[in-house]
Amino acid sequence: MFLSTYMMKVDKKGRISVPAPWRAHLTEEGFDGFIAFPSITHDAIDARGIKAFHALMDRLQADTQAKAGTFEAELFTDGDNHAAHLSSIAVDVGFDAEGRLSLPPPLKSVLGDCEQVAFVGRHGFFQIWADQAWARQAQVERDAFRSRVLAHRGGSA
């Protein structure tokens, strides 16, 4: 489980330390790293451990198979589905013995030049954000959460 937000510096060589509690969780799965891909909804990187990534792929493949025999499925070849697309953009990101990683160019370009990144826990997965982009997004999420809680309590935002 990925909880909390960790601000981590990007060193002169472009390496970033993975938060220690998360490294321990990720290595329990037998891989010193994670699977990452550009977020579909934000200027961030979505990342999952091996097991969570395989579970996501299974769900995407099941969704594609559920459409078998439909007009939509007949229009596309086997490679033209969501699972195939995700496979084409996902990257294995390993970390070294000190728990540092270097993002490959396709992922690094998502964050742009920044001196610090935010590792943001999203329960079953996590995201990596450029620090300034995360500061803006965190405020949006906090405001939305606050409004919802106040509305539930019968208060005003």
TAHUNOR-V207690 format. One record per pair of residues at least 24 apart in sequence whose C-alpha atoms are under 8 Angstrom apart, sorted by the first residue. I is the first residue (numbers start at 1). J is the second residue. If there is no record, write none. Layout:
I:J ; I:J
//
This chain:
1:25 ; 1:123 ; 1:124 ; 1:125 ; 2:120 ; 2:121 ; 2:122 ; 2:123 ; 2:124 ; 2:125 ; 2:126 ; 3:120 ; 3:121 ; 3:122 ; 3:123 ; 4:120 ; 4:121 ; 5:118 ; 5:119 ; 5:120 ; 5:121 ; 6:118 ; 6:119 ; 6:120 ; 7:116 ; 7:117 ; 7:118 ; 7:119 ; 7:131 ; 8:116 ; 8:117 ; 8:118 ; 8:119 ; 9:115 ; 9:116 ; 9:117 ; 10:114 ; 10:115 ; 10:116 ; 10:117 ; 11:115 ; 14:102 ; 14:103 ; 15:100 ; 15:101 ; 15:102 ; 15:103 ; 16:100 ; 16:101 ; 16:102 ; 17:98 ; 17:99 ; 17:100 ; 17:101 ; 18:95 ; 18:99 ; 18:100 ; 18:101 ; 18:119 ; 19:99 ; 19:119 ; 20:99 ; 23:99 ; 31:94 ; 32:94 ; 32:95 ; 32:96 ; 33:92 ; 33:93 ; 33:94 ; 33:95 ; 34:92 ; 34:93 ; 34:94 ; 35:90 ; 35:91 ; 35:92 ; 35:93 ; 36:90 ; 36:91 ; 36:92 ; 36:93 ; 37:86 ; 37:89 ; 37:90 ; 37:91 ; 37:107 ; 38:89 ; 38:90 ; 38:107 ; 38:110 ; 43:110 ; 43:111 ; 43:129 ; 43:133 ; 44:110 ; 44:111 ; 44:127 ; 44:128 ; 44:129 ; 44:130 ; 45:107 ; 45:110 ; 45:111 ; 45:127 ; 45:128 ; 45:129 ; 46:125 ; 46:126 ; 46:127 ; 46:128 ; 47:125 ; 47:126 ; 47:127 ; 47:128 ; 48:124 ; 48:125 ; 48:126 ; 49:125 ; 52:124 ; 52:125 ; 57:83
//
